[in-house]
Every structure is written in structure tokens, then in C-alpha cells.
Amino acid sequence: MNQYKNIVLFLLLGVIWGGAYPAIKIGLNSIPPVLYAAVRYDIAALVMLGYIIAFREYWRPRTRDDWINATIGGVLIISAYNAFLFIGETTVPSAIAAILVGLMPIFTTVFSGVLLSTEDLKPTGILGVILGFIGILAISRPDPSNLLASSIIGQAFVLLAAASMAIGSVLTERFDADQPAITMEAWSMAISAVLLHLAALGSGEALATVRWTNSLIAMILYLSLLSSAVAYFIYFHLLDHLGAFEMNFIAYAAAVFGALIGWLVLNEQITVYTLTGYGLILTGFVLLKKDEIRQELTEAGSTQASSD
């Protein structure tokens, strides 16, 4: 029963996070991008901090490493990721943004090898990385005569978002923090809310320019409450029950649901190039992680045989 429950929760998380990309796109009609991200985390941080203060004993960072990890999370995993993603989606369809963010697990593996020396890339792994980047080219199809086109620049911002989250995730592994992951996440959200407001102010984005439509309010509530707060509770539950490796695949599930929701809600076209790029990126990840996949399948088979 727990297995089916976790499958349902995994799919639900994919739907929620996939729906975030069209939600961002819709809200950008009424609010500047970085300010939009800042308001999202104003609300999400208050919800998450309220929860851990009320229900968790270890509700705040206590050690130097705790604070370093929370700060890395606030700067790279949330602030930089969201600022770049929201800016990118001003010119990039939400479906393509969702698929490009699927490169994050590949980026994470590469950065782990460079910064932590924990990944020894074999020939198939190198091929996987190459396929991932070929997938980018299949999706973006850059025109050499117009590399400064708004769509290409927007895709570059989305890739920077994925890279920021990946490098932030890797850097947090260098510090031996004691705090629970949910405590780090809550304080990272609080730090990011401040940083995003400062970035919005520095880029000239003002609250006076916001058109507070019903759809914008609905999208902010979706992103802050459902896609940030509720989704992270589901994520941490699945992380405990499935493991970190299995949760890498949530990026690809979110990409599928993001493309479908973008097609249904925003009438975004899913082209052959988009599907090909997605397939190449997913295949690249599978090649990169084939040893871990084989091990997981072997352990799953052994567990099933022993239960029988």
C-alpha cells in the first residue's frame, strides 16, 4: 500500500511542479519577473517558518555549517534559480523552460565531479552529458546569424537557473550541517525573499508597476502555497521513503506535466524538436546514471523476491 501511495505522491508532485512553469508564464503578464519571484517567497517563507517554529524542535540553524548551507540555499538554490527562471520565461514558453530545467540532474553530476570528486565519469557518462547538451540544441535550434535573439537569451537564462540550483545543491554537500532539510529549506526561503527583493529593487522593478489581477493573485498563491510549501512537504516525505537518487527523476516528470499543462492552458505547441530534445536529455541522464539504475533495479528485484 505504501508503494502505491508513494507513486501517487510522486505523480502529484510532478503535476504541482510541472504546473509551476505555466503559472509563472501567466503571472508575468502582470508583474515584473524578479519581483514576482520575491513575492512568491515572501509568502512561502512565512508558511514554512511558521510550520517549523510550531512543530519542529530543530527550527533554526544552530551551527556555522547550518547557516552556511541555509545561505547557499538562499543565494543559489532559490534566489538565483528563481530570478533566472522567471526572467527566462518572459521570452521562453513554459513547456521548453520545464524541459530545460530537466538538465539540472546532469549539471549536478558534472559539478559533483568537478567540486567534490565524487563522480568518475566513464565513457557512457560522458556520452550522457553530450546527449544532454545535444538535447538543448535540438530544443533551441540556435540561428548562428542571430544568437542574440530574445528566445535564445531566454533559454540561456533558464539554463543558468538549472545550473544555479545544481551547483548550490553540490556546494551544500561540502558542509556537515546538523539541521533537518526542511529547516534549511525554510530559512533559505526567508533569505531568498530578502535577496530577491533587493535584486528587484536594483533592477528597477517596482510594486507600482504591478497589475493586481485575479489571475496574478491566483498564480502567486499557487506558486507560494502549493508549488513551494505543500510541494516541499511531499518532496521531503518521498525523499525519506524513496531516496535521493529516485527523486532525480522528479525533474523529468515535472517537465512532462509542465509541457502538457502549457499545451492545455496556454496553447503552447509541443514540436518534434521539443520532444526530441526531451528524449535526448532523459537518455543522457540514464546513461550518466546507468550503474545506479542497475543497482536500484537489482535491489528492488531482491526485495520483491524476499517478500514473495
HULIN-V217353 format. One record per backbone hydrogen bond with DSSP energy under -1.0 kcal/mol. NH is the residue of the N-H (numbers start at 1). CO is the residue of the C=O. Records with the same first field share a line. If there is no record, write none. Layout:
NH = CO + CO
This chain:
5 = 1
6 = 2
7 = 3
8 = 4
9 = 5
10 = 6
11 = 7
12 = 8
13 = 9
14 = 10
15 = 11
16 = 12
17 = 13
18 = 14
19 = 15
23 = 19
24 = 20
25 = 21
26 = 22
27 = 23
28 = 24
29 = 26
30 = 27
36 = 32
37 = 33
38 = 34
39 = 35
40 = 36
41 = 37
42 = 38
43 = 39
44 = 40
45 = 41
46 = 42
47 = 43
48 = 44
49 = 45
50 = 46
51 = 47
52 = 48
53 = 49
54 = 50
55 = 51
56 = 52
59 = 57
67 = 63
68 = 64
69 = 65
70 = 66
71 = 67
72 = 68
73 = 69
74 = 70
75 = 71
76 = 72
77 = 72
78 = 73
79 = 74
80 = 75
81 = 76
82 = 78
83 = 79
84 = 80
85 = 81
86 = 82
87 = 83
88 = 84
89 = 85
90 = 87
91 = 88
92 = 88
97 = 93
98 = 94
99 = 95
100 = 96
101 = 97
103 = 100
104 = 101
107 = 103
108 = 104
109 = 105
110 = 106
111 = 107
112 = 108
113 = 109
114 = 110
115 = 111
116 = 112
117 = 112
118 = 112
126 = 122
127 = 123
128 = 124
129 = 125
130 = 126
131 = 127
132 = 128
133 = 129
134 = 130
135 = 131
136 = 132
137 = 133
138 = 134
139 = 135
140 = 136
141 = 137
146 = 143
149 = 146
153 = 149
154 = 150
155 = 151
156 = 152
157 = 153
158 = 154
159 = 155
160 = 156
161 = 157
162 = 158
163 = 159
164 = 160
165 = 161
166 = 162
167 = 163
168 = 164
169 = 165
170 = 166
171 = 167
172 = 168
173 = 170
174 = 171
175 = 172
177 = 175
184 = 180
185 = 181
186 = 182
187 = 183
188 = 184
189 = 185
190 = 186
191 = 187
192 = 188
193 = 189
194 = 190
195 = 191
196 = 192
197 = 193
198 = 194
199 = 195
200 = 196
201 = 197
202 = 198
203 = 199
204 = 201
205 = 200
209 = 206
210 = 207
211 = 30
213 = 211
217 = 213
218 = 214
219 = 215
220 = 216
221 = 217
222 = 218
223 = 219
224 = 220
225 = 221
226 = 221
227 = 222
229 = 224
230 = 225
231 = 226
232 = 228
233 = 229
234 = 230
235 = 231
236 = 232
237 = 233
238 = 234
239 = 235
240 = 236
241 = 237
242 = 238
247 = 243
248 = 245
249 = 246
250 = 247
251 = 248
253 = 249
254 = 250
255 = 251
256 = 252
257 = 253
258 = 254
259 = 255
260 = 256
261 = 257
262 = 258
263 = 259
264 = 260
265 = 261
266 = 262
268 = 262
275 = 271
276 = 272
277 = 273
278 = 274
279 = 275
280 = 276
281 = 277
282 = 278
283 = 279
284 = 280
285 = 281
286 = 282
287 = 283
288 = 284
289 = 285
290 = 287
293 = 289
294 = 290
295 = 291
296 = 292
297 = 293
298 = 294
299 = 295
300 = 296
301 = 297
302 = 298
303 = 299
304 = 300
305 = 301
306 = 302
307 = 303
308 = 304
